Amino acid sequence: MQKTRPFSNDLQQKIDTLKARRQAIQLGSIPFSSPLLLAPMSAICNAPFRLLMEELGAGGTVSELISCHGINYGNVKTRHMLTIHEREENIGIQLFGEDPDAMAESAKVAQDYGPKFIDINMGCPVRKVVSKGGGSALLKDTRKLGHYFQTIKNQIQIPLTVKIRTGWDQDNINAPEVIHIAKEEGLEFIAIHGRTRTQQYLGQADWQLLEKMAATSPLPFIGNGDLHTAQMVRDRLKSTQCQALMLGRGPLRNPFLFLDAFHEDSHSWFGPKDYLEIINRLADYIEDYSNHPRALQVQMRKLIVWFAAGFSRVAKFRGEIFATKTFDETIHVTTQYFLELEAEGLHAKKIDNERPFMMGGHG
């Protein structure tokens, strides 16, 4: 394992100052260092990204969705997705699958990797998951859920949780029923994304419905959906009935969102040189995590481009990044870009949060 580059004193002081403003919470028996948690996102929430988000203020994280069948078949790539970094503290592993026995078997394997909890994915709307009966397809017949939850829970010694959507479609909003079934079967908490499966990521998350459910939920309740900016998060924290909030797409364009939410100034403390530091830290983690140069290159490029969203000349930078051929070249071009922004005092980011972002499905 290579040595991780430390943050500068300036960046570390800003991080520590804002972390000190957070308030630790407990959801059931599971403690978190903040009410703001990282939502599970496919092909994003691996160990390097989760650890970086914890260091940047996330109170807890959940892994990308992982196939129970891939785990049970002993698929090397799938088993590697269960990896937890030794410094990750508040991590849950999320599994998906339609068969309760297969889910129970995979949960026993996942438990051995050291997560604080096992999370069931009942929210993924993408066709390849839903067509096999997994993800949000499990919302279609709630009569089977008691047995499904019980079978999985009986095979593990750590808490079991679930993440769902409000229902399959607008005519079948059955999240309240799922909450009560989960409570009866001893699940620890529930996280709900404020859209139905048929909405995918279109329209707006229904926070009016989420708040109504949170107010009467017999389980600790986490709300999720469209919390893209620090002001949105601050406003929601001040009024919510939810015990915690999950942030997904927001931190991809503002990796400091978990900290900015506790900074009352409308302008972020974090500028280009801070972004460069966390990108370098992430590069260290990814190099340790994967031995496949192509995989390193692909993940770093997409995350860097997302992080850079809103900065000046980002379109030109995006083209340069996707033209790079090697991991080292990607880091070199990135370093040049962020140092130039810093030297020119171009610290402000402008993001149109009304425009669609990551609409293809991510967990």
BELPELIN-V722274 format. One record per backbone hydrogen bond with DSSP energy under -0.5 kcal/mol. CO is the residue of the C=O (numbers start at 0). NH is the residue of the N-H. E is the energy in kcal/mol with one decimal. If there is no record, write none. Layout:
# BELPELIN-V722274
co:CO nh:NH e:E
co:CO nh:NH e:E
This chain:
# BELPELIN-V722274
co:7 nh:11 e:-2.7
co:8 nh:12 e:-2.2
co:9 nh:13 e:-1.7
co:10 nh:14 e:-2.5
co:11 nh:15 e:-2.7
co:12 nh:16 e:-2.4
co:13 nh:17 e:-2.0
co:14 nh:18 e:-2.5
co:15 nh:19 e:-1.8
co:17 nh:20 e:-1.0
co:18 nh:21 e:-1.5
co:24 nh:31 e:-2.8
co:25 nh:27 e:-0.7
co:26 nh:29 e:-2.0
co:28 nh:30 e:-0.6
co:29 nh:26 e:-2.8
co:31 nh:24 e:-2.4
co:34 nh:36 e:-0.6
co:34 nh:244 e:-3.1
co:35 nh:58 e:-3.4
co:36 nh:38 e:-0.5
co:36 nh:246 e:-3.0
co:37 nh:61 e:-0.6
co:40 nh:43 e:-1.7
co:40 nh:44 e:-2.4
co:43 nh:45 e:-2.2
co:44 nh:63 e:-1.4
co:45 nh:49 e:-2.6
co:46 nh:50 e:-2.5
co:47 nh:51 e:-2.0
co:48 nh:52 e:-2.4
co:49 nh:53 e:-2.2
co:50 nh:54 e:-2.4
co:51 nh:55 e:-1.6
co:52 nh:57 e:-2.8
co:53 nh:56 e:-1.6
co:58 nh:32 e:-1.5
co:59 nh:37 e:-2.8
co:60 nh:91 e:-1.9
co:65 nh:95 e:-2.1
co:66 nh:70 e:-1.7
co:67 nh:71 e:-2.4
co:68 nh:72 e:-2.3
co:69 nh:74 e:-2.2
co:70 nh:73 e:-1.2
co:74 nh:78 e:-2.7
co:75 nh:79 e:-2.0
co:76 nh:80 e:-1.1
co:77 nh:80 e:-0.6
co:78 nh:81 e:-1.4
co:79 nh:82 e:-1.8
co:84 nh:87 e:-1.9
co:88 nh:90 e:-0.7
co:89 nh:60 e:-2.8
co:90 nh:115 e:-3.2
co:90 nh:116 e:-0.8
co:91 nh:62 e:-2.6
co:91 nh:93 e:-0.5
co:92 nh:118 e:-3.0
co:93 nh:65 e:-1.6
co:94 nh:120 e:-2.7
co:95 nh:67 e:-2.4
co:97 nh:99 e:-0.5
co:98 nh:102 e:-2.4
co:99 nh:103 e:-2.5
co:100 nh:104 e:-2.3
co:101 nh:105 e:-2.2
co:102 nh:106 e:-2.3
co:103 nh:107 e:-1.7
co:104 nh:108 e:-1.4
co:105 nh:109 e:-2.9
co:106 nh:110 e:-2.4
co:107 nh:111 e:-0.9
co:108 nh:111 e:-0.8
co:109 nh:112 e:-1.9
co:109 nh:114 e:-0.5
co:110 nh:113 e:-1.7
co:115 nh:158 e:-0.7
co:116 nh:92 e:-2.0
co:117 nh:160 e:-2.7
co:118 nh:94 e:-2.8
co:119 nh:121 e:-0.8
co:119 nh:162 e:-2.5
co:120 nh:134 e:-0.7
co:121 nh:164 e:-0.7
co:123 nh:135 e:-2.4
co:125 nh:128 e:-1.0
co:125 nh:129 e:-2.6
co:126 nh:130 e:-3.1
co:128 nh:131 e:-0.8
co:128 nh:133 e:-1.9
co:129 nh:132 e:-2.0
co:133 nh:136 e:-1.8
co:134 nh:137 e:-1.5
co:135 nh:138 e:-1.6
co:136 nh:139 e:-1.7
co:137 nh:140 e:-0.5
co:140 nh:143 e:-1.3
co:141 nh:144 e:-1.2
co:141 nh:145 e:-0.5
co:143 nh:147 e:-2.1
co:144 nh:148 e:-3.2
co:145 nh:149 e:-2.5
co:146 nh:150 e:-2.6
co:147 nh:151 e:-1.5
co:148 nh:152 e:-2.8
co:149 nh:153 e:-2.2
co:151 nh:154 e:-1.5
co:152 nh:155 e:-1.3
co:158 nh:117 e:-2.4
co:159 nh:187 e:-2.9
co:160 nh:119 e:-2.1
co:161 nh:190 e:-2.4
co:162 nh:121 e:-2.9
co:163 nh:192 e:-2.6
co:165 nh:174 e:-1.8
co:166 nh:196 e:-1.8
co:167 nh:197 e:-2.1
co:168 nh:171 e:-1.8
co:171 nh:167 e:-1.1
co:171 nh:173 e:-1.2
co:173 nh:177 e:-2.0
co:174 nh:178 e:-2.5
co:175 nh:179 e:-1.7
co:176 nh:180 e:-2.1
co:177 nh:181 e:-2.8
co:178 nh:182 e:-2.3
co:179 nh:183 e:-2.3
co:180 nh:184 e:-1.7
co:181 nh:186 e:-2.5
co:182 nh:185 e:-1.5
co:187 nh:219 e:-0.6
co:188 nh:161 e:-1.3
co:189 nh:221 e:-2.4
co:190 nh:163 e:-2.6
co:191 nh:223 e:-1.7
co:192 nh:165 e:-0.7
co:192 nh:194 e:-1.0
co:193 nh:205 e:-3.3
co:194 nh:165 e:-1.7
co:195 nh:199 e:-0.6
co:196 nh:199 e:-1.4
co:198 nh:201 e:-3.0
co:204 nh:206 e:-1.5
co:205 nh:209 e:-2.1
co:206 nh:210 e:-2.7
co:207 nh:211 e:-1.7
co:208 nh:212 e:-2.5
co:209 nh:213 e:-2.7
co:210 nh:214 e:-1.9
co:211 nh:215 e:-0.7
co:212 nh:215 e:-0.9
co:212 nh:216 e:-1.0
co:219 nh:189 e:-2.3
co:220 nh:242 e:-1.9
co:220 nh:243 e:-1.2
co:221 nh:191 e:-2.7
co:222 nh:245 e:-2.7
co:223 nh:193 e:-2.3
co:225 nh:227 e:-1.4
co:228 nh:232 e:-2.2
co:229 nh:233 e:-2.9
co:230 nh:234 e:-2.7
co:231 nh:235 e:-2.1
co:232 nh:236 e:-2.8
co:233 nh:237 e:-1.7
co:234 nh:238 e:-0.8
co:235 nh:238 e:-0.8
co:235 nh:239 e:-2.2
co:243 nh:222 e:-2.0
co:244 nh:36 e:-2.9
co:245 nh:224 e:-0.7
co:246 nh:38 e:-2.5
co:248 nh:251 e:-1.2
co:248 nh:252 e:-0.7
co:249 nh:252 e:-1.3
co:249 nh:253 e:-1.7
co:253 nh:256 e:-2.1
co:255 nh:258 e:-1.3
co:255 nh:259 e:-3.2
co:256 nh:260 e:-1.8
co:258 nh:261 e:-2.2
co:259 nh:262 e:-1.9
co:261 nh:263 e:-0.6
co:270 nh:273 e:-0.8
co:270 nh:274 e:-1.9
co:271 nh:275 e:-2.4
co:272 nh:276 e:-1.8
co:273 nh:277 e:-2.1
co:274 nh:278 e:-2.1
co:275 nh:279 e:-2.2
co:276 nh:280 e:-2.1
co:277 nh:281 e:-2.5
co:278 nh:282 e:-2.4
co:279 nh:283 e:-1.9
co:280 nh:284 e:-1.9
co:281 nh:285 e:-2.8
co:282 nh:286 e:-2.3
co:283 nh:287 e:-1.5
co:284 nh:288 e:-1.8
co:285 nh:289 e:-2.2
co:290 nh:292 e:-0.8
co:291 nh:295 e:-2.2
co:292 nh:296 e:-2.4
co:293 nh:297 e:-2.5
co:294 nh:298 e:-2.3
co:295 nh:299 e:-2.4
co:296 nh:300 e:-2.3
co:297 nh:301 e:-1.9
co:298 nh:302 e:-2.1
co:299 nh:303 e:-2.7
co:300 nh:304 e:-2.2
co:301 nh:305 e:-2.0
co:302 nh:306 e:-2.8
co:303 nh:307 e:-2.1
co:304 nh:308 e:-0.6
co:305 nh:308 e:-1.3
co:307 nh:310 e:-2.2
co:309 nh:349 e:-2.0
co:310 nh:313 e:-1.2
co:312 nh:316 e:-2.0
co:313 nh:317 e:-2.8
co:314 nh:318 e:-1.8
co:315 nh:319 e:-1.9
co:316 nh:320 e:-2.7
co:317 nh:321 e:-2.2
co:318 nh:322 e:-0.6
co:319 nh:322 e:-0.5
co:320 nh:323 e:-1.4
co:325 nh:329 e:-2.1
co:326 nh:330 e:-2.1
co:327 nh:331 e:-2.2
co:328 nh:332 e:-2.6
co:329 nh:333 e:-2.1
co:330 nh:334 e:-2.5
co:331 nh:335 e:-2.3
co:332 nh:336 e:-2.1
co:333 nh:337 e:-2.4
co:334 nh:338 e:-2.2
co:335 nh:339 e:-2.1
co:336 nh:340 e:-2.1
co:337 nh:341 e:-2.1
co:338 nh:342 e:-2.6
co:339 nh:343 e:-2.0
co:340 nh:345 e:-2.6
co:341 nh:344 e:-1.2
co:344 nh:346 e:-1.5
co:348 nh:350 e:-0.5
co:350 nh:352 e:-1.1
co:351 nh:354 e:-1.3
co:357 nh:360 e:-0.5
co:361 nh:41 e:-5.8
